[in-house]
Amino acid sequence: MIPRRLLLAGLAGFAARPALAQTSPQPELPKESLTIVTRDGKRHAFSVEMAISPDQQTIGLMFRPSVPADGGMLFDWGSPRASQMWMRNTISSLDMLFINADGSIRAIAEHTVPQSLAVIDSRGPVRATLELAAGTAERLDIRVGDKVLQRIFGNAG
């Protein structure tokens, strides 16, 4: 999955970036703990890869055959901004959670379509985007407004 903002940075310059020539998954990124607390107080723990740099974010979960049930990837944008993603070269369906700066879930895109170039939009500024295995939001009854606890939101403890 590639953040669309990188595409808009200039197709000619972007096309020359090594990330677009990528034909295999990037090495596993450093992992951190993340917990989702649903409105009924249930806590769901994950160990997620942290996509911090533009190159890490550009490659994301491309070419990964699967995502663990308790894993995923957190894209930290550094500060709130619109997040526009797509599934180019992503072969596993995902659930994408768009997360506000306070850790609340702003929007959820479930069962994204592998290899699709359709834009998946946060519908407003978010601090981060969390990608989980497809079906996770439904299985754990995660909804808009639920809380994500993680150090980048200043609410992990």
C-alpha positions in Angstrom: 0.0 0.0 0.0 1.4 3.4 -1.0 0.3 6.7 0.5 -1.2 8.7 -2.3 0.4 11.9 -1.1 3.7 10.5 -2.3 2.2 10.0 -5.8 1.1 13.6 -5.9 4.6 14.8 -5.0 5.5 14.6 -8.7 5.1 11.5 -10.9 8.3 12.0 -12.8 10.5 12.2 -9.7 8.5 9.7 -7.8 8.6 7.1 -10.6 12.4 7.0 -10.3 12.3 6.2 -6.6 13.5 2.8 -5.7 10.4 2.0 -3.7 8.3 1.8 -6.9 10.8 -0.7 -8.4 10.3 -2.9 -5.3 9.4 -6.5 -6.2 9.5 -8.1 -2.8 8.5 -7.2 0.7 10.6 -4.8 2.7 12.4 -6.3 5.7 10.3 -6.3 8.8 10.3 -2.9 10.5 10.8 -2.3 14.2 7.7 -3.3 16.2 5.9 -1.6 19.0 2.9 -2.4 21.2 -0.5 -0.9 20.4 -3.9 -1.5 22.1 -7.4 -0.8 20.7 -10.0 -0.2 23.4 -13.5 -0.6 22.1 -16.5 1.3 23.4 -17.5 -1.6 25.7 -14.0 -1.4 27.4 -12.5 -4.5 25.7 -8.8 -4.2 25.1 -7.2 -5.8 22.0 -3.3 -6.0 22.0 -1.3 -5.8 18.8 2.4 -5.8 17.9 2.7 -3.5 14.9 5.5 -2.5 12.6 6.3 1.2 12.7 6.4 2.9 9.3 8.1 6.2 10.0 10.2 7.2 7.0 8.8 8.1 3.6 10.5 5.0 2.1 9.1 2.7 4.7 5.6 4.3 4.2 5.9 4.0 0.4 6.5 0.3 0.5 4.3 -0.5 3.5 2.9 -4.0 3.3 3.5 -4.5 -0.4 4.1 -8.1 -1.4 3.4 -9.5 2.1 1.4 -12.7 1.7 -0.4 -12.2 5.0 -0.7 -10.0 8.1 -0.7 -11.8 11.5 -4.0 -11.6 13.4 -2.2 -9.7 16.2 0.1 -7.7 13.9 -0.1 -4.9 11.4 1.6 -1.7 10.4 1.2 1.8 11.9 2.0 4.7 9.6 3.0 7.7 11.7 2.5 10.9 9.7 4.1 13.0 12.4 1.3 15.5 12.6 -2.4 15.5 11.5 -2.9 15.5 7.7 -5.1 13.9 5.1 -4.2 10.3 4.5 -4.9 8.8 1.1 -3.8 5.2 0.6 -4.1 2.6 -2.2 -3.3 -1.1 -2.5 -0.8 -1.1 -5.3 1.3 -4.3 -5.1 -0.4 -5.2 -1.8 -1.5 -8.8 -2.2 -3.4 -9.2 1.1 -6.7 -7.5 1.8 -6.5 -5.1 4.8 -8.6 -3.2 7.2 -7.3 0.4 7.5 -8.0 2.5 10.6 -7.5 6.2 10.3 -6.6 7.6 13.7 -6.9 11.2 15.1 -4.1 12.8 17.1 -5.9 11.9 20.3 -5.9 8.2 19.4 -9.6 8.1 18.5 -10.5 6.2 15.3 -11.8 8.7 12.7 -12.6 6.3 9.9 -12.3 2.6 8.9 -11.9 1.0 5.5 -12.7 -2.7 5.8 -11.6 -5.5 3.4 -9.6 -3.3 1.0 -9.1 -4.8 -2.5 -5.7 -6.2 -3.2 -3.8 -4.5 -6.1 -6.4 -1.8 -6.4 -5.4 1.7 -7.4 -8.6 3.2 -5.9 -7.9 5.9 -3.3 -8.8 5.0 0.3 -9.3 8.4 2.1 -9.2 9.3 5.8 -11.9 11.8 5.3 -10.0 14.5 7.2 -6.7 15.0 8.9 -5.3 12.1 11.0 -2.1 11.5 12.9 -1.7 7.9 11.8 -3.1 5.1 9.7 -3.1 1.5 11.0 -3.3 -1.4 8.7 -4.5 -4.8 10.1 -5.5 -8.1 8.5 -8.8 -7.9 6.7 -11.7 -8.8 8.9 -10.1 -7.6 12.1 -12.4 -4.7 12.6 -15.4 -6.8 12.2 -14.1 -9.7 14.3 -13.2 -7.5 17.2 -16.1 -5.1 16.7 -13.8 -2.1 16.3 -15.8 1.0 15.3 -15.3 4.7 14.6 -14.8 6.5 18.0 -12.9 3.6 19.6 -9.5 4.4 21.1 -6.0 3.4 20.0 -3.4 3.5 22.7 0.1 3.9 21.5 3.1 6.2 22.4 2.7 8.4 19.3 -0.7 9.5 20.7 0.7 10.2 24.1 -1.8 7.9 25.7 0.1 4.6 26.2 0.8 3.7 29.8 
